[in-house]
């Protein structure tokens, strides 16, 4: 079973998820910029869950705003909830739907930067599949090199690698899409800013908007204080140990 979407050529962008989404909307003849998509997805909806390693926005929470604002339906699936990953991909692709894959970079083999560094979460596009020959046709249009230069990869890679890397995927229905004017997007942006400035707290564990930033800063300052205190304590121990040896 093989299907490759014809006429797709990815362009390089600024952020992995929004760049992937920009390529999808561009392919479906929507004239939105990455900035437009930032607001249409309400990516100001920053989240913090008392983990200093993570303060960000969540695509599975934010992207469905596209349906609310632009009538672009977003379908998001966790790959561990789906049996027959290749067949599922094949069926979606045959509808001429590009698929956004959320991947772990440690499983990606087409770029040495991914192999030589710690794993991070990333978004790429799937535009074709050849199940019999174990090939996935992917486009990674946000590859940042060691000097900061941006490049892209588009072509065939082992399907088994992509299957192993993917933990979530999404595809989009443009059947009822609504073309928004800049004035409409500006209204959405103002609403996003208002929501961000109001902030929100859930169960004292999850924070959104300005509340997320405030709590993150408070926790970071507390950690810095504890680190300074621990550093002074360790210095005292080293001095005590040195004196005992004299």
C-alpha positions in Angstrom: 0.0 0.0 0.0 1.5 3.3 -1.1 0.2 6.8 -1.4 2.2 10.1 -1.9 0.5 13.5 -1.9 1.5 15.3 -5.1 2.4 18.9 -5.5 3.5 19.5 -1.9 6.7 21.4 -1.3 7.4 22.5 2.3 8.8 26.0 3.2 11.1 26.8 6.1 9.5 28.7 9.0 10.2 30.0 12.5 8.8 27.5 15.0 8.3 23.8 14.4 4.5 23.4 15.2 3.4 26.7 13.6 5.6 26.1 10.6 4.1 22.7 10.1 0.7 24.2 10.5 1.5 27.0 8.1 2.6 24.5 5.5 -0.7 22.6 5.9 -2.9 25.7 5.6 -0.8 26.9 2.6 -1.3 23.6 0.9 -5.0 24.0 1.5 -5.0 27.5 0.0 -5.4 29.5 3.2 -3.5 32.7 3.3 -2.5 32.8 7.0 0.9 33.7 8.2 2.6 32.0 11.1 1.7 35.0 13.2 -1.9 34.7 12.2 -1.9 31.0 13.2 -0.3 31.9 16.5 -3.3 33.9 17.5 -5.9 31.6 15.8 -4.5 28.7 17.9 -4.4 30.9 21.0 -0.8 30.1 21.6 -0.7 32.7 24.3 -2.4 30.1 26.4 0.8 29.4 28.3 0.6 26.6 30.9 2.7 25.7 34.0 2.2 22.6 36.1 4.7 23.2 39.0 7.5 21.6 36.9 10.4 24.0 36.4 11.4 22.0 33.3 8.2 22.8 31.5 6.4 26.1 30.9 4.8 26.2 27.5 1.7 25.9 25.5 0.1 22.6 24.7 -0.8 22.0 21.0 -3.6 19.5 21.8 -5.3 22.2 23.9 -4.6 25.2 21.7 -4.9 23.9 18.1 -8.6 23.1 18.3 -9.1 26.9 18.5 -8.7 26.8 14.7 -12.2 25.3 14.5 -13.7 27.9 16.7 -12.1 30.8 14.8 -11.5 29.7 11.2 -13.8 26.6 10.9 -10.8 24.3 10.4 -11.5 21.1 12.2 -8.5 19.6 14.1 -8.3 15.9 14.7 -5.7 14.9 17.3 -4.8 11.3 18.2 -2.3 9.8 20.6 -0.4 7.1 18.7 -0.5 4.7 21.7 -4.3 4.8 21.5 -4.3 3.8 17.8 -3.8 0.3 16.4 -2.3 -0.2 13.0 -0.4 3.1 12.8 0.7 2.7 9.1 -2.8 1.8 7.9 -4.3 4.7 9.8 -1.8 7.1 8.2 -2.4 5.6 4.7 -6.2 6.1 5.0 -5.8 9.8 6.1 -3.3 10.5 3.3 -5.5 9.1 0.6 -8.0 11.9 1.4 -5.2 14.3 0.3 -4.6 15.3 4.0 -1.2 16.2 5.2 -0.5 14.8 8.7 1.3 16.6 11.5 3.4 14.2 13.5 4.6 15.1 17.1 7.8 13.2 17.5 10.7 12.5 19.8 13.9 13.7 18.0 16.0 10.9 19.5 14.3 8.5 17.0 14.9 10.7 13.9 17.9 9.5 11.8 18.0 12.0 8.9 19.7 14.8 10.9 22.9 14.4 13.0 21.8 17.2 15.3 19.0 15.1 16.5 21.2 12.1 17.1 24.0 14.1 18.8 21.8 15.9 21.4 19.3 15.2 24.1 15.8 14.3 23.0 13.3 17.0 22.5 9.7 17.2 21.2 9.3 18.3 17.6 6.7 18.5 14.9 7.1 17.3 11.3 4.8 16.6 8.4 3.9 13.3 6.7 2.9 13.5 3.1 3.3 10.0 1.9 3.7 6.3 2.9 4.9 3.1 1.3 4.1 0.3 3.7 5.5 -2.6 1.7 8.9 -0.8 1.4 8.9 0.6 4.9 9.1 4.2 3.7 7.6 7.4 5.1 7.7 10.6 3.1 8.2 13.4 5.6 9.0 17.2 5.6 10.9 18.8 8.5 10.9 22.5 7.7 12.3 23.7 11.0 15.8 22.2 11.4 18.1 24.4 13.4 21.9 23.8 13.0 24.6 24.4 15.6 25.2 28.0 14.3 21.5 28.8 14.3 21.0 28.4 10.6 17.6 27.0 9.5 17.2 24.3 6.9 14.6 21.7 5.9 14.5 18.0 4.9 11.9 16.6 2.6 12.0 13.0 1.4 11.8 9.3 2.2 13.0 7.9 5.6 12.4 4.5 7.2 8.8 4.1 8.3 9.9 2.1 11.4 11.9 5.2 12.6 8.9 7.5 12.2 6.5 5.0 13.8 8.9 4.8 16.8 9.3 8.6 17.0 5.6 9.5 16.8 3.7 9.9 20.1 0.8 12.0 18.7 -0.5 13.1 15.3 -3.0 15.5 13.9 -4.8 16.1 10.6 -7.2 18.8 9.5 -10.5 19.2 7.7 -10.8 22.3 5.6 -14.2 21.5 4.1 -16.0 24.3 6.0 -13.0 26.7 6.3 -13.6 30.4 6.7 -11.2 32.9 5.3 -10.6 35.6 7.9 -9.6 39.1 7.2 -6.8 40.8 9.2 -9.4 42.7 11.2 -10.9 39.4 12.3 -7.5 38.1 13.4 -6.8 41.3 15.2 -10.0 40.8 17.2 -8.9 37.2 18.1 -5.5 38.5 19.1 -7.1 41.1 21.5 -9.2 38.4 23.0 -6.1 36.2 23.5 -4.2 39.0 25.2 -7.1 39.7 27.5 -7.3 36.0 28.5 -3.6 35.9 29.0 -3.6 39.0 31.3 -6.5 37.7 33.4 -4.8 34.3 33.9 -6.3 31.2 35.4 -5.5 28.7 38.1 -6.8 25.1 38.3 -6.7 23.0 41.5 -3.5 24.9 42.7 -1.5 22.6 40.3 -2.1 24.0 36.8 -1.7 27.7 35.9 -2.5 29.5 32.6 -1.5 32.9 31.1 0.0 35.5 33.4 -0.7 33.3 36.4 1.6 30.6 34.9 4.4 33.1 34.5 4.1 34.6 38.0 4.0 31.1 39.6 7.0 29.9 37.5 9.0 33.0 38.5 8.1 32.5 42.2 9.2 28.8 42.1 12.4 29.6 40.2 13.3 32.3 42.7 12.6 29.9 45.6 14.8 27.2 43.9 17.6 29.8 43.4 17.4 30.7 47.2 17.6 27.0 48.1 20.5 26.4 45.7 22.4 29.3 47.3 21.7 28.0 50.8 22.8 24.5 49.8 26.0 25.9 48.2 26.9 27.7 51.4 26.1 24.6 53.4 28.4 22.5 51.2 31.2 25.1 51.5 30.9 24.8 55.3 31.1 21.0 55.1 34.2 21.2 52.9 35.9 23.6 55.3 35.0 21.5 58.3 36.4 18.4 56.6 39.6 20.2 55.7 40.1 21.4 59.4 39.5 17.8 60.6 42.4 16.6 58.5 44.9 19.2 59.8 
